[in-house]
Amino acid sequence: MTTNESTIDGNVFQSNELGLSSQSISFLDTASKWAKFLAIVGFVFIGLFVIMAFTAGALFSQLPTPVPGALFTVIFLIVAVISFFPIYYIFNFAVKTQRAIKSNDTSTLTSAFENLKSHYKFMGILTIIYLSIYVPFLLIALAGGAFAAASGM
């Protein structure tokens, strides 16, 4: 290992001597506080989604609808599980960033940035999935609208 390499959790990282100014640290501290606030609100909403999953499922199972109430429970639980991961990552980013700033610990800050990377990676993949679902439906809707307009003339 050379003098400008360091290890974190057994991985070797090349040090590029990038330092953080006091203003950058202040920005990170503020960002971590807002990230923690948003994560806590996110966890509360996940809890509400889980409660709504069972409430909506029970409510819709009592109504004469063609859709079973259990389907609503499953959908709400899936949304809660999918929402958990980015919120968990941003929460870890916030906590580890605050810990790193207080202790002036580079490895903890690196771990915080790893969680931030995971948050954005998860959101990027989720966006790709959403787009791959929405675009075909949009094209089908546009084609259906064009067909309806053409046949109505």
matplotlib code that plots the C-alpha trace (Angstrom):
import matplotlib.pyplot as plt

x = [0.0, 1.5, 1.4, -1.6, -3.7, -5.9, -8.1, -11.7, -13.3, -10.5, -10.9, -8.0, -8.8, -6.6, -6.4, -6.7, -6.1, -9.5, -10.1, -13.3, -13.5, -15.3, -18.0, -18.4, -18.6, -21.3, -23.2, -22.9, -24.1, -27.1, -27.9, -27.6, -30.1, -32.6, -31.9, -32.6, -35.8, -37.0, -36.1, -38.0, -41.0, -40.6, -40.5, -43.7, -45.4, -44.2, -45.8, -49.1, -48.9, -48.7, -51.7, -53.6, -52.7, -54.6, -57.4, -58.0, -57.9, -60.4, -62.6, -62.7, -63.3, -66.6, -67.7, -69.3, -66.5, -65.0, -61.5, -60.6, -59.6, -56.4, -55.2, -55.2, -53.3, -50.7, -50.3, -49.9, -47.4, -45.4, -45.3, -44.2, -41.4, -40.2, -40.3, -38.3, -35.0, -34.3, -35.5, -33.2, -30.2, -30.8, -31.3, -27.9, -26.3, -27.7, -26.6, -23.2, -22.5, -23.4, -21.2, -18.3, -18.5, -18.5, -15.6, -13.7, -13.7, -13.0, -14.0, -17.4, -17.9, -17.0, -19.5, -22.1, -21.4, -21.7, -25.3, -26.0, -24.7, -27.0, -30.0, -29.5, -28.7, -31.9, -33.9, -32.3, -33.2, -36.7, -37.1, -35.9, -38.5, -41.3, -40.3, -40.2, -43.8, -45.2, -43.8, -45.5, -48.8, -48.5, -47.8, -50.8, -53.0, -51.9, -52.5, -55.9, -56.8, -55.6, -57.6, -60.7, -60.3, -59.8, -62.8, -65.1, -64.7]
y = [0.0, 3.4, 6.5, 8.0, 4.8, 4.0, 1.0, 1.1, -2.2, -4.0, -2.1, 0.0, 3.5, 5.9, 9.2, 12.3, 14.8, 16.4, 18.4, 19.9, 23.6, 24.7, 26.1, 22.6, 21.0, 23.5, 22.7, 19.0, 19.4, 21.4, 18.9, 16.0, 17.6, 18.1, 14.5, 13.2, 15.2, 13.9, 10.3, 10.5, 11.9, 9.1, 6.4, 7.9, 7.8, 4.2, 3.3, 5.0, 3.1, -0.2, 0.8, 1.9, -1.4, -3.4, -0.8, -0.4, -4.2, -4.7, -1.9, -3.0, -6.6, -5.5, -3.6, -5.3, -4.6, -6.9, -6.2, -8.2, -6.3, -8.3, -6.8, -3.3, -4.7, -6.2, -3.1, -0.8, -3.1, -3.3, 0.5, 0.6, -1.9, -0.1, 3.2, 1.9, 1.4, 4.9, 6.4, 4.0, 5.0, 8.7, 8.2, 6.4, 9.2, 11.8, 10.0, 9.0, 12.5, 14.1, 11.5, 12.1, 15.9, 15.6, 13.1, 14.5, 10.9, 10.4, 6.7, 7.5, 10.3, 7.8, 5.4, 8.2, 9.0, 5.3, 5.5, 8.6, 6.8, 3.9, 6.2, 7.8, 4.5, 3.0, 6.1, 6.0, 2.3, 2.9, 5.8, 3.6, 1.0, 3.6, 5.0, 1.5, 1.0, 4.5, 5.0, 1.9, 2.8, 6.4, 5.1, 2.8, 5.6, 7.9, 5.2, 4.5, 8.1, 8.5, 5.5, 6.8, 10.2, 8.6, 6.3, 9.0, 11.1]
z = [0.0, -1.0, 1.2, -0.5, -0.2, 2.7, 3.7, 4.8, 5.7, 3.9, 0.7, -0.6, -1.7, -3.5, -1.6, -3.7, -1.0, -1.5, 1.6, 2.9, 3.7, 6.8, 4.6, 2.9, 6.3, 7.3, 4.1, 4.8, 8.3, 7.2, 4.4, 6.9, 9.3, 6.5, 5.3, 8.7, 9.0, 5.6, 6.5, 9.8, 8.0, 5.4, 8.1, 9.7, 6.2, 5.8, 9.1, 8.0, 4.7, 6.6, 8.8, 5.7, 4.0, 6.6, 7.0, 3.3, 2.9, 5.6, 4.3, 0.7, 1.7, 3.3, 0.1, -2.9, -5.3, -7.9, -6.5, -3.3, -0.3, 0.1, -3.2, -1.7, 1.4, -0.9, -3.0, 0.0, 1.6, -1.6, -1.8, 1.9, 1.2, -1.9, -0.1, 2.9, 1.1, -0.2, 3.1, 5.0, 2.9, 3.3, 7.1, 7.3, 5.2, 7.7, 10.8, 9.6, 8.2, 11.6, 13.4, 10.9, 11.4, 15.2, 15.3, 12.2, 10.9, 7.2, 7.1, 8.6, 6.1, 3.3, 4.6, 4.7, 1.1, 0.3, 1.7, -0.3, -3.5, -2.7, -2.2, -5.6, -7.3, -5.9, -7.0, -10.5, -11.0, -9.7, -12.2, -15.0, -14.0, -13.8, -17.2, -18.7, -17.5, -18.2, -21.7, -23.3, -21.6, -22.9, -26.4, -26.2, -24.9, -27.7, -30.3, -28.9, -28.9, -32.4, -33.5, -31.7, -33.3, -36.8, -36.5, -35.2, -38.3]

ax = plt.figure().add_subplot(projection="3d")
ax.plot(x, y, z, "-o")
ax.set_aspect("equal")
plt.show()
